[in-house]
């Protein structure tokens, strides 16, 4: 899959472990993509980083962004 076609994770991307919204994508060299929620991403990131040919997109910082409260 071409990275330019899916630059960011969105609400339709779901965790492969539990089905929650995905905030971490691991794109392996053979084209396989794994999606993880923040919880499962933290659980598996160290092992994924040890893989030779992997590109990891970590958007967990989006969980920390605060919305402006409505007045």
Backbone atoms as SQL, in Angstrom:
CREATE TABLE atoms (id INTEGER PRIMARY KEY, chain TEXT, resi INTEGER, resn TEXT, atom TEXT, x REAL, y REAL, z REAL);
INSERT INTO atoms VALUES
  (1, 'A', 1, 'UNK', 'N', 0.848, -1.177, 0.000),
  (2, 'A', 1, 'UNK', 'CA', 0.000, 0.000, 0.000),
  (3, 'A', 1, 'UNK', 'C', 0.889, 1.233, 0.000),
  (4, 'A', 2, 'UNK', 'N', 0.525, 2.199, -0.753),
  (5, 'A', 2, 'UNK', 'CA', 1.300, 3.432, -0.871),
  (6, 'A', 2, 'UNK', 'C', 1.042, 4.337, 0.323),
  (7, 'A', 3, 'UNK', 'N', 2.112, 4.756, 0.990),
  (8, 'A', 3, 'UNK', 'CA', 1.975, 5.596, 2.187),
  (9, 'A', 3, 'UNK', 'C', 1.294, 6.916, 1.888),
  (10, 'A', 4, 'UNK', 'N', 1.405, 7.406, 0.665),
  (11, 'A', 4, 'UNK', 'CA', 0.781, 8.685, 0.348),
  (12, 'A', 4, 'UNK', 'C', -0.735, 8.567, 0.270),
  (13, 'A', 5, 'UNK', 'N', -1.256, 7.362, 0.123),
  (14, 'A', 5, 'UNK', 'CA', -2.702, 7.185, 0.066),
  (15, 'A', 5, 'UNK', 'C', -3.330, 7.214, 1.448),
  (16, 'A', 6, 'UNK', 'N', -2.583, 6.848, 2.481),
  (17, 'A', 6, 'UNK', 'CA', -3.111, 6.829, 3.841),
  (18, 'A', 6, 'UNK', 'C', -2.112, 7.503, 4.773),
  (19, 'A', 7, 'UNK', 'N', -1.969, 8.827, 4.670),
  (20, 'A', 7, 'UNK', 'CA', -0.939, 9.516, 5.455),
  (21, 'A', 7, 'UNK', 'C', -1.219, 9.554, 6.941),
  (22, 'A', 8, 'UNK', 'N', -2.471, 9.634, 7.341),
  (23, 'A', 8, 'UNK', 'CA', -2.821, 9.722, 8.748),
  (24, 'A', 8, 'UNK', 'C', -3.837, 8.643, 9.083),
  (25, 'A', 9, 'UNK', 'N', -3.806, 8.247, 10.322),
  (26, 'A', 9, 'UNK', 'CA', -4.834, 7.328, 10.799),
  (27, 'A', 9, 'UNK', 'C', -6.103, 8.126, 11.070),
  (28, 'A', 10, 'UNK', 'N', -7.263, 7.500, 10.848),
  (29, 'A', 10, 'UNK', 'CA', -8.517, 8.192, 11.116),
  (30, 'A', 10, 'UNK', 'C', -9.450, 7.279, 11.895),
  (31, 'A', 11, 'UNK', 'N', -10.628, 7.730, 12.172),
  (32, 'A', 11, 'UNK', 'CA', -11.572, 6.987, 13.008),
  (33, 'A', 11, 'UNK', 'C', -11.960, 5.635, 12.404),
  (34, 'A', 12, 'UNK', 'N', -11.792, 5.470, 11.105),
  (35, 'A', 12, 'UNK', 'CA', -12.120, 4.190, 10.467),
  (36, 'A', 12, 'UNK', 'C', -11.034, 3.143, 10.689),
  (37, 'A', 13, 'UNK', 'N', -9.832, 3.562, 11.057),
  (38, 'A', 13, 'UNK', 'CA', -8.737, 2.625, 11.324),
  (39, 'A', 13, 'UNK', 'C', -8.904, 2.053, 12.717),
  (40, 'A', 14, 'UNK', 'N', -8.971, 0.732, 12.817),
  (41, 'A', 14, 'UNK', 'CA', -9.278, 0.069, 14.079),
  (42, 'A', 14, 'UNK', 'C', -8.127, -0.824, 14.511),
  (43, 'A', 15, 'UNK', 'N', -7.968, -0.965, 15.816),
  (44, 'A', 15, 'UNK', 'CA', -6.933, -1.803, 16.415),
  (45, 'A', 15, 'UNK', 'C', -7.162, -3.265, 16.022),
  (46, 'A', 16, 'UNK', 'N', -6.097, -3.927, 15.575),
  (47, 'A', 16, 'UNK', 'CA', -6.196, -5.331, 15.200),
  (48, 'A', 16, 'UNK', 'C', -6.376, -6.251, 16.411),
  (49, 'A', 17, 'UNK', 'N', -6.110, -5.756, 17.595),
  (50, 'A', 17, 'UNK', 'CA', -6.241, -6.565, 18.814),
  (51, 'A', 17, 'UNK', 'C', -7.625, -6.444, 19.448),
  (52, 'A', 18, 'UNK', 'N', -8.152, -5.207, 19.550),
  (53, 'A', 18, 'UNK', 'CA', -9.391, -5.032, 20.322),
  (54, 'A', 18, 'UNK', 'C', -10.487, -4.272, 19.577),
  (55, 'A', 19, 'UNK', 'N', -10.184, -3.685, 18.431),
  (56, 'A', 19, 'UNK', 'CA', -11.201, -2.975, 17.663),
  (57, 'A', 19, 'UNK', 'C', -11.380, -1.511, 18.017),
  (58, 'A', 20, 'UNK', 'N', -10.623, -0.998, 19.000),
  (59, 'A', 20, 'UNK', 'CA', -10.699, 0.427, 19.339),
  (60, 'A', 20, 'UNK', 'C', -10.043, 1.252, 18.223),
  (61, 'A', 21, 'UNK', 'N', -10.221, 2.568, 18.271),
  (62, 'A', 21, 'UNK', 'CA', -9.617, 3.418, 17.258),
  (63, 'A', 21, 'UNK', 'C', -8.096, 3.263, 17.289),
  (64, 'A', 22, 'UNK', 'N', -7.502, 3.113, 16.122),
  (65, 'A', 22, 'UNK', 'CA', -6.057, 2.920, 16.010),
  (66, 'A', 22, 'UNK', 'C', -5.325, 4.257, 16.006),
  (67, 'A', 23, 'UNK', 'N', -4.245, 4.309, 16.757),
  (68, 'A', 23, 'UNK', 'CA', -3.369, 5.472, 16.795),
  (69, 'A', 23, 'UNK', 'C', -1.937, 5.105, 16.437),
  (70, 'A', 24, 'UNK', 'N', -1.671, 3.822, 16.217),
  (71, 'A', 24, 'UNK', 'CA', -0.339, 3.346, 15.844),
  (72, 'A', 24, 'UNK', 'C', -0.491, 2.423, 14.633),
  (73, 'A', 25, 'UNK', 'N', 0.331, 2.677, 13.601),
  (74, 'A', 25, 'UNK', 'CA', 0.359, 1.814, 12.418),
  (75, 'A', 25, 'UNK', 'C', 1.791, 1.325, 12.247),
  (76, 'A', 26, 'UNK', 'N', 1.941, 0.044, 12.042),
  (77, 'A', 26, 'UNK', 'CA', 3.239, -0.534, 11.714),
  (78, 'A', 26, 'UNK', 'C', 3.132, -1.095, 10.307),
  (79, 'A', 27, 'UNK', 'N', 3.887, -0.525, 9.386),
  (80, 'A', 27, 'UNK', 'CA', 3.878, -0.962, 7.992),
  (81, 'A', 27, 'UNK', 'C', 5.161, -1.753, 7.765),
  (82, 'A', 28, 'UNK', 'N', 5.010, -3.059, 7.567),
  (83, 'A', 28, 'UNK', 'CA', 6.148, -3.944, 7.376),
  (84, 'A', 28, 'UNK', 'C', 6.594, -3.928, 5.918),
  (85, 'A', 29, 'UNK', 'N', 7.838, -4.323, 5.686),
  (86, 'A', 29, 'UNK', 'CA', 8.423, -4.276, 4.354),
  (87, 'A', 29, 'UNK', 'C', 7.672, -5.068, 3.309),
  (88, 'A', 30, 'UNK', 'N', 6.976, -6.131, 3.715),
  (89, 'A', 30, 'UNK', 'CA', 6.242, -6.948, 2.742),
  (90, 'A', 30, 'UNK', 'C', 4.858, -6.380, 2.427),
  (91, 'A', 31, 'UNK', 'N', 4.556, -5.175, 2.965),
  (92, 'A', 31, 'UNK', 'CA', 3.287, -4.522, 2.679),
  (93, 'A', 31, 'UNK', 'C', 2.220, -4.743, 3.731),
  (94, 'A', 32, 'UNK', 'N', 2.459, -5.632, 4.669),
  (95, 'A', 32, 'UNK', 'CA', 1.501, -5.879, 5.743),
  (96, 'A', 32, 'UNK', 'C', 1.421, -4.670, 6.656),
  (97, 'A', 33, 'UNK', 'N', 0.214, -4.302, 7.042),
  (98, 'A', 33, 'UNK', 'CA', 0.001, -3.213, 7.990),
  (99, 'A', 33, 'UNK', 'C', -0.671, -3.754, 9.230),
  (100, 'A', 34, 'UNK', 'N', -0.169, -3.334, 10.380),
  (101, 'A', 34, 'UNK', 'CA', -0.778, -3.658, 11.655),
  (102, 'A', 34, 'UNK', 'C', -1.238, -2.358, 12.289),
  (103, 'A', 35, 'UNK', 'N', -2.442, -2.365, 12.844),
  (104, 'A', 35, 'UNK', 'CA', -2.995, -1.187, 13.500),
  (105, 'A', 35, 'UNK', 'C', -3.225, -1.498, 14.971),
  (106, 'A', 36, 'UNK', 'N', -2.886, -0.526, 15.832),
  (107, 'A', 36, 'UNK', 'CA', -3.057, -0.712, 17.261),
  (108, 'A', 36, 'UNK', 'C', -3.630, 0.543, 17.902),
  (109, 'A', 37, 'UNK', 'N', -4.462, 0.353, 18.923),
  (110, 'A', 37, 'UNK', 'CA', -4.889, 1.461, 19.761),
  (111, 'A', 37, 'UNK', 'C', -3.674, 1.906, 20.573),
  (112, 'A', 38, 'UNK', 'N', -3.794, 2.971, 21.331),
  (113, 'A', 38, 'UNK', 'CA', -2.662, 3.464, 22.117),
  (114, 'A', 38, 'UNK', 'C', -2.192, 2.409, 23.116),
  (115, 'A', 39, 'UNK', 'N', -3.115, 1.738, 23.765),
  (116, 'A', 39, 'UNK', 'CA', -2.769, 0.720, 24.762),
  (117, 'A', 39, 'UNK', 'C', -1.962, -0.417, 24.143),
  (118, 'A', 40, 'UNK', 'N', -2.477, -1.008, 23.082),
  (119, 'A', 40, 'UNK', 'CA', -1.776, -2.126, 22.452),
  (120, 'A', 40, 'UNK', 'C', -0.538, -1.661, 21.692),
  (121, 'A', 41, 'UNK', 'N', -0.551, -0.432, 21.224),
  (122, 'A', 41, 'UNK', 'CA', 0.652, 0.118, 20.602),
  (123, 'A', 41, 'UNK', 'C', 1.802, 0.170, 21.589),
  (124, 'A', 42, 'UNK', 'N', 1.533, 0.696, 22.797),
  (125, 'A', 42, 'UNK', 'CA', 2.574, 0.733, 23.833),
  (126, 'A', 42, 'UNK', 'C', 3.055, -0.678, 24.171),
  (127, 'A', 43, 'UNK', 'N', 2.133, -1.611, 24.172),
  (128, 'A', 43, 'UNK', 'CA', 2.479, -2.999, 24.509),
  (129, 'A', 43, 'UNK', 'C', 3.421, -3.628, 23.481),
  (130, 'A', 44, 'UNK', 'N', 3.259, -3.268, 22.204),
  (131, 'A', 44, 'UNK', 'CA', 3.993, -3.949, 21.135),
  (132, 'A', 44, 'UNK', 'C', 5.084, -3.112, 20.461),
  (133, 'A', 45, 'UNK', 'N', 5.191, -1.827, 20.767),
  (134, 'A', 45, 'UNK', 'CA', 6.134, -0.965, 20.041),
  (135, 'A', 45, 'UNK', 'C', 7.583, -1.416, 20.140),
  (136, 'A', 46, 'UNK', 'N', 8.044, -1.848, 21.288),
  (137, 'A', 46, 'UNK', 'CA', 9.439, -2.273, 21.411),
  (138, 'A', 46, 'UNK', 'C', 9.754, -3.442, 20.487),
  (139, 'A', 47, 'UNK', 'N', 8.852, -4.402, 20.413),
  (140, 'A', 47, 'UNK', 'CA', 9.066, -5.552, 19.534),
  (141, 'A', 47, 'UNK', 'C', 8.993, -5.134, 18.067),
  (142, 'A', 48, 'UNK', 'N', 8.089, -4.229, 17.741),
  (143, 'A', 48, 'UNK', 'CA', 7.975, -3.767, 16.357),
  (144, 'A', 48, 'UNK', 'C', 9.217, -2.995, 15.921),
  (145, 'A', 49, 'UNK', 'N', 9.757, -2.176, 16.818),
  (146, 'A', 49, 'UNK', 'CA', 10.959, -1.406, 16.488),
  (147, 'A', 49, 'UNK', 'C', 12.163, -2.301, 16.240),
  (148, 'A', 50, 'UNK', 'N', 12.141, -3.504, 16.772),
  (149, 'A', 50, 'UNK', 'CA', 13.244, -4.453, 16.582),
  (150, 'A', 50, 'UNK', 'C', 13.213, -5.106, 15.196),
  (151, 'A', 51, 'UNK', 'N', 12.097, -4.981, 14.496),
  (152, 'A', 51, 'UNK', 'CA', 11.972, -5.540, 13.147),
  (153, 'A', 51, 'UNK', 'C', 12.784, -4.680, 12.187),
  (154, 'A', 52, 'UNK', 'N', 13.533, -5.335, 11.292),
  (155, 'A', 52, 'UNK', 'CA', 14.433, -4.617, 10.386),
  (156, 'A', 52, 'UNK', 'C', 13.718, -3.660, 9.435),
  (157, 'A', 53, 'UNK', 'N', 12.708, -4.125, 8.749),
  (158, 'A', 53, 'UNK', 'CA', 12.075, -3.318, 7.712),
  (159, 'A', 53, 'UNK', 'C', 10.651, -2.957, 8.131),
  (160, 'A', 54, 'UNK', 'N', 10.531, -1.924, 8.984),
  (161, 'A', 54, 'UNK', 'CA', 9.215, -1.514, 9.459),
  (162, 'A', 54, 'UNK', 'C', 9.168, 0.011, 9.524),
  (163, 'A', 55, 'UNK', 'N', 8.039, 0.574, 9.164),
  (164, 'A', 55, 'UNK', 'CA', 7.810, 2.018, 9.307),
  (165, 'A', 55, 'UNK', 'C', 6.651, 2.176, 10.289),
  (166, 'A', 56, 'UNK', 'N', 6.909, 2.860, 11.385),
  (167, 'A', 56, 'UNK', 'CA', 5.895, 3.014, 12.430),
  (168, 'A', 56, 'UNK', 'C', 5.359, 4.436, 12.425),
  (169, 'A', 57, 'UNK', 'N', 4.054, 4.546, 12.372),
  (170, 'A', 57, 'UNK', 'CA', 3.365, 5.821, 12.519),
  (171, 'A', 57, 'UNK', 'C', 2.714, 5.812, 13.885),
  (172, 'A', 58, 'UNK', 'N', 3.145, 6.726, 14.750),
  (173, 'A', 58, 'UNK', 'CA', 2.613, 6.804, 16.114),
  (174, 'A', 58, 'UNK', 'C', 1.912, 8.145, 16.277),
  (175, 'A', 59, 'UNK', 'N', 0.601, 8.111, 16.350),
  (176, 'A', 59, 'UNK', 'CA', -0.199, 9.322, 16.491),
  (177, 'A', 59, 'UNK', 'C', -0.856, 9.396, 17.870),
  (178, 'A', 60, 'UNK', 'N', -0.265, 8.745, 18.858),
  (179, 'A', 60, 'UNK', 'CA', -0.853, 8.755, 20.199),
  (180, 'A', 60, 'UNK', 'C', -0.849, 10.156, 20.805),
  (181, 'A', 61, 'UNK', 'N', -0.006, 11.051, 20.284),
  (182, 'A', 61, 'UNK', 'CA', 0.005, 12.432, 20.774),
  (183, 'A', 61, 'UNK', 'C', -1.360, 13.107, 20.577),
  (184, 'A', 62, 'UNK', 'N', -2.140, 12.624, 19.621),
  (185, 'A', 62, 'UNK', 'CA', -3.462, 13.201, 19.370),
  (186, 'A', 62, 'UNK', 'C', -4.396, 13.014, 20.561),
  (187, 'A', 63, 'UNK', 'N', -4.120, 12.017, 21.382),
  (188, 'A', 63, 'UNK', 'CA', -4.944, 11.801, 22.567),
  (189, 'A', 63, 'UNK', 'C', -4.716, 12.890, 23.610),
  (190, 'A', 64, 'UNK', 'N', -3.570, 13.542, 23.572),
  (191, 'A', 64, 'UNK', 'CA', -3.223, 14.583, 24.543),
  (192, 'A', 64, 'UNK', 'C', -3.720, 15.965, 24.139),
  (193, 'A', 65, 'UNK', 'N', -4.066, 16.115, 22.867),
  (194, 'A', 65, 'UNK', 'CA', -4.537, 17.425, 22.394),
  (195, 'A', 65, 'UNK', 'C', -5.858, 17.741, 23.063),
  (196, 'A', 66, 'UNK', 'N', -5.969, 18.957, 23.558),
  (197, 'A', 66, 'UNK', 'CA', -7.194, 19.357, 24.234),
  (198, 'A', 66, 'UNK', 'C', -8.027, 20.218, 23.311),
  (199, 'A', 67, 'UNK', 'N', -9.311, 19.974, 23.338),
  (200, 'A', 67, 'UNK', 'CA', -10.227, 20.787, 22.557),
  (201, 'A', 67, 'UNK', 'C', -10.545, 22.059, 23.309),
  (202, 'A', 68, 'UNK', 'N', -10.856, 23.109, 22.575),
  (203, 'A', 68, 'UNK', 'CA', -11.288, 24.348, 23.195),
  (204, 'A', 68, 'UNK', 'C', -12.692, 24.157, 23.724),
  (205, 'A', 69, 'UNK', 'N', -12.908, 24.407, 25.027),
  (206, 'A', 69, 'UNK', 'CA', -14.253, 24.202, 25.588),
  (207, 'A', 69, 'UNK', 'C', -15.274, 25.147, 24.961),
  (208, 'A', 70, 'UNK', 'N', -16.456, 24.642, 24.764),
  (209, 'A', 70, 'UNK', 'CA', -17.547, 25.465, 24.220),
  (210, 'A', 70, 'UNK', 'C', -18.034, 26.424, 25.306),
  (211, 'A', 71, 'UNK', 'N', -18.309, 27.638, 24.897),
  (212, 'A', 71, 'UNK', 'CA', -18.770, 28.651, 25.857),
  (213, 'A', 71, 'UNK', 'C', -20.232, 28.933, 25.635);
